[in-house]
Amino acid sequence: MRKNIVAGNWKMNLDYEQGLSLFSEIVNMVKDEVRGGQEVVVCSPFIHLASLSKLGASAPHVSIGAQNISQEPSGAFTGEISATQVKSTGASYVILGHSERRAYFGETDELLAKKVDAALAHDLFPIFCIGETKEERESGAFYDVIKRQLTKALFHLDAAAFGKIVLAYEPVWAIGTGLTATPEQAQEVHAFIRQTLAEQYGQEVADNCSILYGGSANPSNAQSLFSQPDIDGGLIGGASLKSRDFLQIINVFNG
């Protein structure tokens, strides 16, 4: 059975003390507020991971995630961080394939397939991002783009391994732009993703996969987005940097 997940992506924000302060607020709020069985994931910069894992130990609904890993296990790769190192901090999730990594750092589907394998080999759950640019949306090619991203980066996995993947649909045109897909637009793509999974792995695997919406979700639109039948939560950017906004989004599942 798929889980409802609200994941915060802090991106390259907050110094060490600011991160600990924000996370402490989130943990204290979530302890009292999570009633719908939803999982909360905080994906922080690397500097916070170990400390957040310790702070979150008393909050069973809260997990920690990194924002990237190397595809390499170790070695002379200055500035990189391996899946083993991330796992050793106590983190259990890692964001892979985010549109910013694809656009700014040239990450390809083929490279991401290797990163997915590295994450799974070290018991990290990938939150794997897929989605189209504004040009791809306007040209009508977005379904082909999404299917290609799934096929090249994930469909080498068998059904058991794929069962550890969380997907996040992020329309690139709606990230940091103030634009948001309508609930109907988002549902349409989420349904297409689930159908594509069913064609590859069967309906049971597709039905058990959590698919998050990752395009500028916020307290004012989370309810309408998360009420769609194929949207299982959100990958939250800016709103995850404000504890009360983040809590409001988490509370959507308390019903």
Number of C-alpha atoms within 10 A of each C-alpha: 9 14 15 21 23 27 29 23 24 20 16 10 13 17 11 14 10 12 20 17 13 15 22 16 14 22 23 13 15 21 14 8 14 19 14 13 12 20 17 26 23 28 29 24 20 18 13 21 25 16 15 25 20 12 14 20 13 12 14 12 18 21 20 24 30 30 23 24 23 20 19 16 14 13 9 7 11 6 6 13 18 21 27 19 15 24 20 13 19 19 25 21 27 27 25 26 28 21 20 13 14 15 11 8 9 11 16 15 18 12 15 22 23 15 23 28 19 21 27 17 13 17 15 24 21 28 26 23 25 24 25 22 18 13 12 17 16 10 9 10 13 19 16 12 17 19 16 15 22 21 17 15 22 21 16 13 15 11 15 10 13 20 17 17 20 23 25 29 24 26 26 24 20 18 20 12 10 10 14 21 18 12 18 12 11 24 20 14 20 23 16 16 22 21 16 18 22 15 11 15 18 14 14 12 18 22 16 15 21 24 30 29 29 29 26 25 27 20 16 11 14 21 20 12 26 23 15 17 10 23 24 25 31 30 28 26 21 18 21 25 20 13 19 15 16 24 22 17 25 27 20 20 21 12 7
